[in-house]
């Protein structure tokens, strides 16, 4: 029997935590191992419990979710943090991803999609709410022309094979490993190998950072749906 994914819930509203816990524990895949109602508690609970995935709210007392994410990732670069919030503003989204969160969902996400996101982030993928994906694509390419819009592929991108560049482009579109395998007609095992190579060659920590890299360097057209 496969072990359950151990989840830490971080939210300053007790009713939100209780609702999430009640739903998550109905599934066969997830076990809630701890709760925290502010960022400082989140740091202590993470250190004590070492959860597989942390569901992190953003606006909380004492220490907000962005700073808590930054501290956790500084101590444990393998920590998997999924932001779950009501906020979609640029000043929340971009700092959270830059702090090291691998996923960003809004609280209007359906329960089934939340479970899938937890499974995905545990497998090394980067689940993003569709609004966040669009925001990344538009904001990161909305640069002054003299800065980045006409930048040619740099040495790091040039070091990628043609297939790895295709995989990077898929990451920029927010594709999961399954989506990439389907789009490129390759196996999941091959996708995982290519993703690992891309992260290493670009010297980025995770898929989210690779996606941001792809968008910043124009590999994903701004006018795509």
URZIHU-V297898 format. One record per pair of residues at least 24 apart in sequence whose C-alpha atoms are under 7 Angstrom apart, sorted by the first residue. I is the first residue (numbers start at 1). J is the second residue. D is the distance in whole Angstrom. If there is no record, write none. Layout:
I&J&D / I&J&D
//
This chain:
4&29&5 / 4&30&5 / 4&31&6 / 5&29&6 / 5&30&5 / 5&31&6 / 5&52&6 / 6&30&6 / 6&31&5 / 6&32&6 / 6&33&6 / 6&51&5 / 6&52&5 / 6&53&6 / 7&31&6 / 7&32&5 / 7&33&6 / 7&51&6 / 7&52&6 / 7&53&5 / 7&54&6 / 8&32&6 / 8&33&6 / 8&34&5 / 8&35&6 / 8&51&6 / 8&53&6 / 8&54&5 / 8&55&6 / 9&34&6 / 9&35&5 / 9&36&6 / 9&54&6 / 9&55&5 / 9&56&7 / 10&35&6 / 10&36&5 / 10&37&6 / 10&38&7 / 10&42&6 / 10&55&6 / 10&56&5 / 10&57&6 / 11&36&6 / 11&37&5 / 11&38&7 / 11&56&7 / 11&57&5 / 12&37&4 / 12&38&6 / 12&60&6 / 13&37&7 / 38&62&6 / 38&63&6 / 39&63&4 / 39&64&5 / 39&65&6 / 39&68&5 / 43&68&7 / 43&72&6 / 52&80&7 / 52&122&7 / 53&80&5 / 53&81&6 / 53&122&7 / 54&80&6 / 54&81&5 / 54&82&6 / 55&81&6 / 55&82&5 / 55&83&6 / 55&84&6 / 56&81&7 / 56&82&6 / 56&83&5 / 56&84&6 / 57&83&6 / 57&84&5 / 57&85&5 / 58&85&6 / 66&95&7 / 66&96&5 / 66&99&6 / 69&99&6 / 69&100&7 / 69&101&7 / 70&99&5 / 70&100&6 / 73&100&6 / 80&121&7 / 80&122&7 / 102&126&5 / 102&208&6 / 103&127&5 / 103&128&5 / 104&128&5 / 104&129&6 / 105&129&5 / 125&176&6 / 125&207&6 / 126&207&6 / 126&208&6 / 133&174&7 / 137&215&6 / 137&222&6 / 138&222&6 / 140&215&6 / 140&216&5 / 141&215&7 / 141&216&6 / 141&222&7 / 151&217&7 / 153&217&7 / 156&201&6 / 156&202&6 / 164&194&6 / 164&198&6 / 167&194&7 / 167&195&7 / 168&198&7 / 168&210&7 / 168&214&6 / 169&214&6 / 169&219&6 / 169&220&6 / 171&207&7 / 171&210&7 / 171&211&5 / 172&211&4 / 172&212&7 / 172&214&5 / 172&215&6 / 172&220&6 / 173&220&7
//
